Amino acid sequence: MAQPEVHSNQGKVPHAQWSDNEITALVDYLYEHRSNAEGGGSFKTKVLADAADYINNNEDLATTRMGPPKTAKSVRNKWTSLKSIFNAIEKHRNQTGVHWDNQNGAGIAGSAAENVWGTYIQKNPLMRQFHNKGWDQFEKMQAIIPLGGARG
C-alpha cells in the first residue's frame, strides 16, 4: 500500500508578500487610525486585523495584490519592518552634518560623500535604499510614531 507523500512545508503558512500599493494602503490605514496607536506607534491586534481586512478587500489593490491574504500577524510583521526603516531614517537625520529629504533621501553626491556613505551603510543597511531616493511613507510614519516614542 502506497504511503502519502510527506511535504516538509505542510502546515506552514506562506510568507506574505507586499506590493508597493499594499504598503501604501497599510500606512494610509494606520495613519487614519493613529489615534488607536499605543506607545511607539504600536497597534493592538484588532487594529492590525482590521488593516489586513481593509487590504484584502480593497478592490483598488486587486491588480497589484501579492502573495496570500494578509493576516494580523503578517500586518504586524510588515509594520515592524516599516518602523525599523523609519527608525533608521530618524537615526540618520539626527546626526550632525547629514542630509535627508523625502525626494532625494540622503542626497549622496561626490566621491567623499560616497566613501562616508559606504562606511555608514555597512552598519546601517536599511539606509542603503535611500542613497539618492526618499521614502514616500516618511511623513505619515512621523505622524503615527510619536517623537521620542519607543523604538522597535
Summary of the structure (lengths in Angstrom):
residues: 152
radius of gyration: 18.8
end to end distance: 52.9
largest distance: 72.7
contacts: 370
relative contact order: 0.17
helix: 55%
strand: 3%
